[in-house]
Amino acid sequence: MNHSINHTHDPSLRSWVESANHKGTDFPIQNLPFGVFRHRDTTISPRIGVAIGDRILDLFACQQIGLLQELPESLQAACIEPNLNPLMALGSWATSALRDRLSELLRLNGSPPPLEAKILIPMAEAELLLPASIGDYTDFYASIFHATNVGKLFRPENPLLPNYKYIPVGYHGRSSSIVASDTLIKRPQGQKKRPQESAPTFGLSKLLDYEVEVGFFVSSGNDLGQSIAIDQAEEHIFGLCLVNDWSARDIQAWEYQPLGPFLAKSFATTISPWIVTLEALAPFRCPVFARPQEDPTPLSYLASALNAQLGGIELTVELRLSSAQMRSQEIEPLRVSQASFEEMYWTIAQMLTHHTSNGCNLRPGDLLASGTVSGPKSGSQGSLLEITRRGSQPIELPTGEVRSFLEDGDEVILYGYCEQKGYVRIGFGECRGKLI
């Protein structure tokens, strides 16, 4: 597991990119997340970039002018590809070596390099794309608070099913409908059946929801039939992003038994454009969520002293909501919820290890998501289903509008950031989507 703190995390580091030194920026030199972008108004193909302040460092340009020549040829070649899959496939050594070189390149050591204009572009002038070609997508259910909240709505006397505390529950999602931040989301159609109706009807979903999640990308994969041990799991994780798992609750309620989510989830999943590497997250690792004493201990293949000590991540996730009326009146988005990823019942290592425990082969660029991140307190629930108690307790917006579920024109914005005393705050940027 890559938990070591090194010189790239030094809080005294400053960059010659001035905006990277501004207080509150998501992308200081201590972060250096990876993504894929395209220059607006040009025919240049997609390129790998690194977020630094309000700029993007163009790795293709860096390689072409010799700024990466100290790195192994295989790593240089991966930097000029149109997506992150080849870099992911090289494994954690490559990410660490590249991060080290980029930290050196962007560090303030006098005046900016004369090639600044060739290797940096303003983020405002770039179109941010999906960071990888996502072959497979798996969504988990790793927050016991979310699972309990939802369970109480449908099974008040028995909210948690018997397997929850033994296995990281998940389902195989649809990768083709994963979209980049800022993509418009079309309200889906499907079958719905209310309890008082004798037969289902087909039409637009009326109970559209979001789910605040954290995703993580697979780096080097595993062969079919070979499982990944818990203490090696994070060696196969490239980094983390934000995920909005759009959910049509009325379609979901009718279709999910007996095989689970299907059309209620597969119409769209939005992810943030920047992947924060595990190495960047090293200062923000923490012990796992403290399970109640009466809960069963994880089975041996999911148990590890190292995971117990450092498997958690001090990552705060926020959800803000903006209606069309709020935007027309220039009212700031309303913060609806805030939760901590360190309160998840299952860790990212446990999720990946369980996924491969039957010999399932994961591949570079595969995306795994945590499931809704919810906490125990009011205001920490990561979906409207929980917040409004299935629509029975609507929330009020600053305009006086009320929401049980999402209305057309609503924009959902996810944010994520890590803070720890003695280290520089790092962020994940935005995961944004508007419903039409």
C-alpha positions as CSV (number, residue, x, y, z in Angstrom):
1,M,0.0,0.0,0.0
2,N,1.3,3.5,-0.9
3,H,0.9,5.3,2.4
4,S,4.4,6.8,2.6
5,I,4.7,10.6,2.9
6,N,7.6,12.1,0.9
7,H,9.0,15.4,-0.4
8,T,6.1,15.9,-2.9
9,H,3.8,16.4,0.1
10,D,6.0,19.1,1.7
11,P,3.6,21.9,2.8
12,S,6.3,24.5,2.1
13,L,6.4,23.7,-1.6
14,R,5.3,26.5,-3.9
15,S,4.8,26.5,-7.7
16,W,5.7,29.0,-10.3
17,V,2.1,28.6,-11.4
18,E,0.8,31.4,-9.2
19,S,-2.8,30.2,-9.0
20,A,-1.6,26.9,-7.5
21,N,-0.4,28.8,-4.4
22,H,-3.8,30.5,-3.7
23,K,-5.5,29.5,-0.4
24,G,-8.4,27.1,-1.0
25,T,-7.3,26.0,-4.5
26,D,-8.2,22.3,-5.2
27,F,-5.0,21.9,-7.2
28,P,-1.9,23.0,-5.3
29,I,1.5,21.4,-6.3
30,Q,0.9,18.8,-3.5
31,N,-2.0,17.3,-5.4
32,L,-1.2,16.9,-9.2
33,P,-4.2,14.9,-10.3
34,F,-4.4,13.4,-13.7
35,G,-7.1,13.8,-16.4
36,V,-7.7,14.0,-20.1
37,F,-8.5,17.2,-21.9
38,R,-9.0,18.7,-25.4
39,H,-8.2,22.2,-26.5
40,R,-11.4,24.1,-27.2
41,D,-11.6,25.5,-30.8
42,T,-8.9,23.3,-32.1
43,T,-8.6,20.0,-33.9
44,I,-5.9,18.7,-31.5
45,S,-6.8,15.2,-30.3
46,P,-7.3,14.5,-26.5
47,R,-4.2,14.6,-24.3
48,I,-3.3,13.7,-20.8
49,G,-3.1,16.7,-18.4
50,V,-2.3,17.5,-14.8
51,A,-4.3,20.1,-12.9
52,I,-2.2,22.8,-11.3
53,G,-4.0,25.8,-9.9
54,D,-6.3,27.1,-12.7
55,R,-4.1,25.6,-15.4
56,I,-3.5,22.3,-17.1
57,L,0.0,20.9,-17.7
58,D,0.0,19.3,-21.1
59,L,2.0,16.0,-20.8
60,F,2.2,15.5,-24.6
61,A,3.9,18.9,-24.9
62,C,6.2,18.2,-22.0
63,Q,7.3,14.9,-23.6
64,Q,7.8,16.5,-27.1
65,I,10.2,19.1,-25.8
66,G,12.2,16.8,-23.7
67,L,11.0,17.7,-20.2
68,L,10.3,14.0,-19.4
69,Q,13.4,12.5,-21.0
70,E,14.8,11.3,-17.6
71,L,11.8,8.9,-17.3
72,P,11.8,5.3,-18.7
73,E,10.7,5.1,-22.3
74,S,7.6,3.1,-21.4
75,L,6.5,5.9,-19.1
76,Q,7.2,8.6,-21.6
77,A,5.2,6.7,-24.2
78,A,2.2,6.4,-21.8
79,C,2.3,10.2,-21.3
80,I,1.5,10.9,-25.0
81,E,-1.5,8.6,-25.2
82,P,-5.1,10.0,-25.6
83,N,-6.2,8.4,-22.3
84,L,-4.8,7.2,-19.0
85,N,-5.2,3.5,-19.5
86,P,-1.5,2.8,-20.6
87,L,-0.2,4.9,-17.6
88,M,-2.6,3.0,-15.3
89,A,-1.4,-0.4,-16.7
90,L,2.2,0.4,-15.8
91,G,1.4,0.3,-12.1
92,S,2.2,2.4,-9.0
93,W,5.9,2.7,-9.7
94,A,5.1,4.7,-12.9
95,T,2.6,7.0,-11.2
96,S,5.1,7.7,-8.4
97,A,8.0,8.4,-10.8
98,L,5.9,10.7,-12.9
99,R,4.5,12.5,-9.9
100,D,8.1,13.1,-8.6
101,R,9.2,14.5,-12.0
102,L,6.2,16.8,-12.3
103,S,6.6,18.1,-8.8
104,E,10.2,19.0,-9.6
105,L,9.1,20.6,-12.9
106,L,6.4,22.7,-11.4
107,R,8.3,23.8,-8.2
108,L,9.2,27.4,-7.7
109,N,13.0,27.7,-8.0
110,G,13.3,31.2,-9.4
111,S,11.6,32.4,-12.5
112,P,9.1,30.3,-14.6
113,P,10.7,28.2,-17.4
114,P,10.7,29.9,-20.8
115,L,8.5,27.2,-22.2
116,E,5.6,28.0,-20.0
117,A,3.3,29.0,-22.8
118,K,3.9,25.7,-24.6
119,I,3.1,23.4,-21.7
120,L,0.3,25.1,-19.9
121,I,-3.2,26.0,-20.9
122,P,-5.9,27.8,-18.9
123,M,-8.5,25.3,-17.6
124,A,-11.2,27.6,-18.8
125,E,-10.0,27.0,-22.4
126,A,-10.1,23.2,-22.2
127,E,-12.8,20.6,-22.5
128,L,-12.4,18.0,-19.7
129,L,-13.1,14.5,-20.9
130,L,-13.5,11.1,-19.4
131,P,-10.0,10.3,-18.0
132,A,-9.9,6.7,-19.1
133,S,-11.6,4.2,-21.4
134,I,-13.7,2.4,-18.8
135,G,-14.1,-1.2,-19.7
136,D,-16.1,-2.3,-16.6
137,Y,-17.9,-0.5,-13.8
138,T,-18.9,-1.9,-10.4
139,D,-20.9,-0.1,-7.8
140,F,-20.8,-1.0,-4.1
141,Y,-23.0,-0.3,-1.1
142,A,-20.2,0.4,1.4
143,S,-21.9,2.9,3.8
144,I,-23.7,1.2,6.6
145,F,-25.5,4.5,7.3
146,H,-26.9,4.7,3.8
147,A,-27.8,1.0,3.8
148,T,-29.6,1.4,7.1
149,N,-31.4,4.6,6.1
150,V,-32.7,3.0,2.9
151,G,-33.5,-0.2,4.6
152,K,-35.6,1.5,7.2
153,L,-37.7,3.1,4.5
154,F,-38.6,-0.4,3.1
155,R,-38.0,-2.8,6.0
156,P,-38.4,-0.8,9.2
157,E,-38.1,-3.8,11.4
158,N,-35.1,-5.3,9.6
159,P,-33.2,-2.6,7.7
160,L,-30.0,-4.5,7.1
161,L,-30.0,-7.8,5.3
162,P,-27.9,-10.6,7.0
163,N,-25.0,-10.5,4.5
164,Y,-24.2,-6.8,4.9
165,K,-21.7,-7.0,7.7
166,Y,-19.9,-9.9,6.1
167,I,-19.4,-8.9,2.4
168,P,-18.9,-5.6,0.5
169,V,-22.2,-5.7,-1.4
170,G,-22.0,-4.6,-5.0
171,Y,-23.5,-4.9,-8.5
172,H,-22.1,-4.7,-12.0
173,G,-23.0,-1.4,-13.6
174,R,-23.1,0.0,-17.1
175,S,-19.8,1.5,-18.3
176,S,-21.1,2.9,-21.7
177,S,-23.3,5.5,-20.0
178,I,-20.6,6.9,-17.7
179,V,-20.2,10.5,-18.7
180,A,-17.9,13.4,-18.0
181,S,-18.8,16.3,-15.6
182,D,-21.0,19.0,-17.2
183,T,-22.8,16.5,-19.5
184,L,-26.6,17.1,-19.6
185,I,-28.6,14.3,-18.2
186,K,-31.9,13.3,-19.9
187,R,-34.7,12.2,-17.6
188,P,-35.2,8.4,-18.2
189,Q,-38.3,6.5,-19.1
190,G,-39.2,3.1,-17.7
191,Q,-41.8,0.9,-16.0
192,K,-43.2,2.0,-12.7
193,K,-45.8,0.6,-10.4
194,R,-47.3,2.3,-7.4
195,P,-48.6,0.1,-4.6
196,Q,-52.2,1.0,-5.2
197,E,-52.0,0.1,-8.9
198,S,-52.7,-3.3,-10.3
199,A,-50.3,-3.1,-13.2
200,P,-47.2,-1.1,-14.2
201,T,-47.2,1.9,-16.6
202,F,-44.4,3.1,-18.8
203,G,-43.3,6.7,-18.8
204,L,-40.8,9.3,-17.6
205,S,-39.4,8.8,-14.1
206,K,-41.0,11.1,-11.5
207,L,-38.6,10.2,-8.7
208,L,-35.2,11.1,-10.0
209,D,-32.4,11.2,-7.5
210,Y,-28.6,11.6,-7.2
211,E,-26.1,9.5,-5.1
212,V,-22.9,11.1,-3.8
213,E,-20.2,8.5,-4.3
214,V,-16.4,8.2,-4.4
215,G,-14.9,6.1,-7.3
216,F,-11.5,4.6,-7.7
217,F,-9.8,3.4,-10.9
218,V,-7.9,0.2,-11.3
219,S,-4.2,0.5,-12.3
220,S,-2.5,-2.8,-13.1
221,G,-5.1,-5.6,-13.2
222,N,-5.0,-9.3,-12.3
223,D,-5.2,-12.4,-14.4
224,L,-8.4,-14.4,-14.7
225,G,-8.6,-16.9,-11.8
226,Q,-6.0,-14.9,-9.7
227,S,-7.3,-13.0,-6.6
228,I,-5.6,-10.0,-5.1
229,A,-4.7,-10.2,-1.4
230,I,-5.8,-7.4,0.9
231,D,-2.3,-6.0,1.6
232,Q,-1.6,-5.8,-2.1
233,A,-5.0,-4.3,-3.1
234,E,-4.0,-0.7,-3.2
235,E,-1.0,-1.5,-5.5
236,H,-3.8,-2.1,-8.0
237,I,-5.6,1.3,-7.5
238,F,-4.5,4.3,-9.5
239,G,-6.5,7.0,-7.7
240,L,-9.9,8.4,-6.7
241,C,-12.6,10.6,-8.3
242,L,-16.1,11.7,-7.5
243,V,-19.2,9.9,-8.8
244,N,-22.8,10.8,-9.1
245,D,-24.9,7.6,-9.6
246,W,-28.1,9.1,-11.0
247,S,-31.0,6.9,-9.8
248,A,-34.7,6.7,-10.9
249,R,-36.3,5.6,-7.7
250,D,-39.7,4.7,-9.1
251,I,-38.2,2.5,-11.8
252,Q,-35.8,1.0,-9.3
253,A,-38.6,0.1,-6.8
254,W,-40.4,-2.0,-9.4
255,E,-37.5,-3.7,-11.2
256,Y,-34.8,-4.4,-8.5
257,Q,-36.2,-7.7,-7.3
258,P,-34.9,-10.3,-7.7
259,L,-31.7,-9.4,-9.5
260,G,-31.0,-5.8,-8.4
261,P,-30.5,-2.4,-10.1
262,F,-30.9,-2.3,-13.9
263,L,-32.5,0.5,-16.0
264,A,-33.0,2.7,-13.0
265,K,-29.2,3.2,-12.9
266,S,-27.8,2.5,-16.4
267,F,-29.1,5.7,-18.1
268,A,-26.3,7.9,-16.7
269,T,-23.4,8.0,-14.2
270,T,-21.4,11.2,-14.0
271,I,-17.7,11.3,-12.8
272,S,-15.4,14.1,-12.1
273,P,-12.6,14.7,-14.6
274,W,-9.5,14.7,-12.3
275,I,-8.2,11.5,-10.6
276,V,-6.4,12.2,-7.4
277,T,-3.7,9.5,-7.0
278,L,-3.3,7.4,-3.9
279,E,0.2,8.9,-3.4
280,A,-1.3,12.4,-3.2
281,L,-3.7,11.1,-0.5
282,A,-1.0,9.7,1.7
283,P,-1.2,12.5,4.3
284,F,-5.0,11.9,4.7
285,R,-5.0,8.2,5.5
286,C,-6.6,7.1,8.8
287,P,-7.8,4.1,10.7
288,V,-10.9,2.3,9.3
289,F,-14.4,3.0,10.6
290,A,-14.8,1.7,14.1
291,R,-17.4,-1.0,13.9
292,P,-19.6,-1.6,16.9
293,Q,-18.2,-4.3,19.3
294,E,-21.1,-6.7,18.6
295,D,-20.4,-6.6,14.8
296,P,-18.6,-9.6,13.3
297,T,-15.0,-9.1,12.4
298,P,-14.2,-9.3,8.7
299,L,-13.3,-12.8,7.4
300,S,-9.6,-13.5,7.1
301,Y,-9.3,-12.6,3.4
302,L,-10.7,-9.1,4.2
303,A,-8.8,-8.6,7.4
304,S,-5.4,-6.9,7.6
305,A,-3.6,-5.0,10.4
306,L,-2.3,-2.4,7.8
307,N,-5.7,-1.9,6.3
308,A,-7.2,-1.5,9.8
309,Q,-4.6,1.1,10.6
310,L,-4.5,3.1,7.4
311,G,-7.4,1.9,5.2
312,G,-9.6,4.9,5.8
313,I,-9.4,8.2,3.9
314,E,-10.2,11.6,5.5
315,L,-12.1,12.8,2.5
316,T,-15.1,15.2,2.8
317,V,-17.8,15.1,0.1
318,E,-20.4,17.8,-0.4
319,L,-23.5,18.0,-2.5
320,R,-24.9,21.3,-3.7
321,L,-28.1,21.8,-5.6
322,S,-29.1,24.7,-8.0
323,S,-32.5,25.1,-9.6
324,A,-33.1,27.0,-12.8
325,Q,-34.9,29.6,-10.8
326,M,-32.0,30.0,-8.4
327,R,-29.6,30.5,-11.4
328,S,-31.9,33.0,-13.0
329,Q,-31.9,35.0,-9.7
330,E,-28.1,34.5,-9.3
331,I,-28.5,32.6,-6.1
332,E,-25.6,30.4,-5.1
333,P,-26.2,26.6,-5.1
334,L,-27.6,25.3,-1.8
335,R,-25.4,22.9,0.2
336,V,-27.7,19.9,0.8
337,S,-25.3,17.5,2.5
338,Q,-21.8,16.9,3.7
339,A,-20.3,13.6,4.7
340,S,-16.9,11.9,5.4
341,F,-15.6,9.0,3.4
342,E,-13.7,7.8,6.5
343,E,-17.1,6.6,7.9
344,M,-17.5,3.9,5.3
345,Y,-18.1,0.4,6.6
346,W,-15.8,-1.1,3.9
347,T,-12.5,0.3,2.6
348,I,-11.4,0.6,-1.0
349,A,-8.9,-2.3,-0.4
350,Q,-11.6,-4.5,0.9
351,M,-13.9,-3.7,-2.0
352,L,-11.2,-4.5,-4.6
353,T,-10.0,-7.7,-2.8
354,H,-13.6,-9.0,-2.5
355,H,-14.2,-8.2,-6.2
356,T,-11.3,-10.4,-7.2
357,S,-11.7,-13.1,-4.5
358,N,-13.6,-15.4,-7.0
359,G,-10.9,-14.9,-9.6
360,C,-12.6,-12.1,-11.4
361,N,-10.1,-10.2,-13.6
362,L,-9.9,-6.4,-13.3
363,R,-8.3,-4.4,-16.0
364,P,-6.6,-1.0,-16.2
365,G,-9.2,1.7,-16.3
366,D,-12.0,-0.3,-14.7
367,L,-14.0,1.9,-12.3
368,L,-15.2,0.8,-8.9
369,A,-17.5,3.1,-6.9
370,S,-18.2,3.1,-3.2
371,G,-22.0,3.5,-3.2
372,T,-23.7,6.4,-1.5
373,V,-21.5,8.2,1.1
374,S,-23.8,9.0,4.1
375,G,-23.0,9.6,7.7
376,P,-24.9,9.2,11.0
377,K,-25.8,12.9,11.5
378,S,-28.6,15.0,10.0
379,G,-27.3,16.7,6.9
380,S,-24.8,13.9,6.0
381,Q,-27.2,11.8,3.8
382,G,-25.9,11.4,0.3
383,S,-29.2,11.1,-1.6
384,L,-32.6,12.7,-1.7
385,L,-34.2,9.4,-1.0
386,E,-32.7,9.5,2.5
387,I,-32.9,13.3,3.1
388,T,-36.6,13.6,2.2
389,R,-37.5,10.2,3.6
390,R,-38.7,8.9,0.2
391,G,-40.3,12.3,-0.6
392,S,-42.4,12.6,2.6
393,Q,-40.2,15.5,4.0
394,P,-39.3,17.8,1.1
395,I,-36.4,20.3,1.4
396,E,-36.9,24.0,0.7
397,L,-34.7,25.9,-1.6
398,P,-33.7,29.6,-1.1
399,T,-36.4,30.6,-3.7
400,G,-39.2,29.0,-1.8
401,E,-39.3,26.0,-4.2
402,V,-39.5,22.6,-2.6
403,R,-37.8,19.3,-3.6
404,S,-38.7,15.7,-2.8
405,F,-36.8,14.6,-5.9
406,L,-35.1,16.3,-8.8
407,E,-37.0,18.6,-11.2
408,D,-36.0,19.4,-14.8
409,G,-33.4,22.2,-14.9
410,D,-31.9,21.2,-11.5
411,E,-28.1,21.1,-11.4
412,V,-26.3,18.8,-9.0
413,I,-22.7,19.6,-8.1
414,L,-20.4,17.3,-6.0
415,Y,-17.3,18.5,-4.3
416,G,-14.6,16.6,-2.5
417,Y,-11.5,17.7,-0.5
418,C,-9.0,16.5,2.1
419,E,-7.7,18.5,5.0
420,Q,-5.2,17.6,7.7
421,K,-3.3,19.7,10.1
422,G,0.3,20.2,8.9
423,Y,-0.5,19.5,5.3
424,V,-1.9,21.5,2.3
425,R,-5.5,21.0,1.6
426,I,-6.2,19.2,-1.7
427,G,-9.4,18.9,-3.7
428,F,-11.1,16.8,-6.3
429,G,-12.7,19.6,-8.4
430,E,-16.3,19.4,-9.4
431,C,-18.6,16.6,-10.6
432,R,-21.5,18.5,-12.2
433,G,-24.6,17.5,-14.1
434,K,-27.8,19.2,-15.1
435,L,-31.2,17.4,-15.6
436,I,-33.1,18.1,-18.7
